[in-house]
Amino acid sequence: MGSSVLFRLHLWTLFDTALANPLEVFKMATLNGSQAAVSVLGPVGRYANYTFGHMLWLVFLGVLIAWIAVPLALTWRIFRNAEVG
């Protein structure tokens, strides 16, 4: 939080930074799926809830799927032609 004040980051920048961390995405998705509101996360949670509304779970799901699919695809591409031995 201190760095966001120091660098004067906007809410969407903080939200994008949080989406770059899969653990943070899981935490936000868990809060979004429970009875607690995402606004528990502060201004960034309120921004996400206001911007995406009921479709916020799709954003979280898409990011988590990307965190699985992209490394898997890159690994497959690197090792598909590699010789063993």
C-alpha positions in Angstrom: 0.0 0.0 0.0 2.8 2.4 0.8 4.4 1.9 -2.7 1.0 2.7 -4.3 0.9 6.0 -2.5 4.6 6.7 -3.2 4.4 6.0 -6.9 0.8 7.4 -7.2 -0.6 4.3 -8.9 -4.1 4.3 -10.2 -6.6 1.7 -9.0 -6.6 -0.1 -12.4 -2.8 -0.4 -12.2 -3.1 -1.9 -8.7 -5.8 -4.3 -9.9 -3.7 -5.3 -13.0 -0.7 -5.9 -10.7 -2.8 -8.1 -8.4 -4.0 -10.1 -11.5 -0.3 -10.8 -12.3 0.0 -12.8 -9.1 -1.9 -16.1 -9.2 -2.1 -16.3 -5.4 -3.7 -12.9 -5.2 -6.2 -13.9 -7.9 -7.1 -17.0 -5.9 -7.5 -14.9 -2.8 -9.8 -12.4 -4.5 -11.7 -15.2 -6.2 -12.3 -16.9 -2.9 -13.5 -13.7 -1.3 -15.7 -13.1 -4.3 -17.2 -16.6 -4.1 -17.9 -16.4 -0.4 -20.4 -14.2 1.4 -17.7 -11.6 1.9 -17.6 -8.8 -0.6 -14.6 -8.1 -2.7 -14.7 -4.6 -1.2 -13.1 -6.2 1.8 -9.9 -5.8 -0.2 -10.2 -2.0 -0.1 -10.4 0.5 -2.9 -9.1 -2.0 -5.5 -11.8 -4.5 -4.6 -14.4 -1.8 -4.9 -13.0 -0.8 -8.3 -13.0 -4.4 -9.5 -16.6 -4.9 -8.3 -17.8 -1.6 -9.9 -16.0 -2.2 -13.2 -16.8 -5.9 -13.7 -19.8 -6.5 -11.5 -21.2 -10.0 -11.6 -18.7 -10.9 -14.4 -15.7 -10.5 -12.0 -15.6 -14.3 -11.5 -15.0 -14.7 -15.3 -12.0 -12.4 -15.0 -10.5 -14.4 -12.1 -11.3 -17.7 -13.9 -9.7 -16.5 -17.1 -6.5 -15.3 -15.4 -6.2 -18.6 -13.4 -6.7 -20.6 -16.6 -4.1 -18.5 -18.4 -1.6 -19.1 -15.5 -2.0 -22.9 -16.2 -2.4 -22.9 -20.0 0.5 -20.5 -21.0 3.3 -22.3 -19.1 1.9 -25.7 -20.3 1.9 -24.6 -23.9 5.4 -23.1 -23.7 6.7 -26.2 -22.1 5.1 -28.4 -24.7 6.5 -26.3 -27.5 10.0 -26.4 -26.0 10.1 -30.1 -25.4 8.1 -31.5 -28.2 11.1 -31.9 -30.5 13.7 -32.5 -27.8 15.6 -35.8 -28.0 15.8 -37.9 -24.9 19.2 -39.3 -24.0 
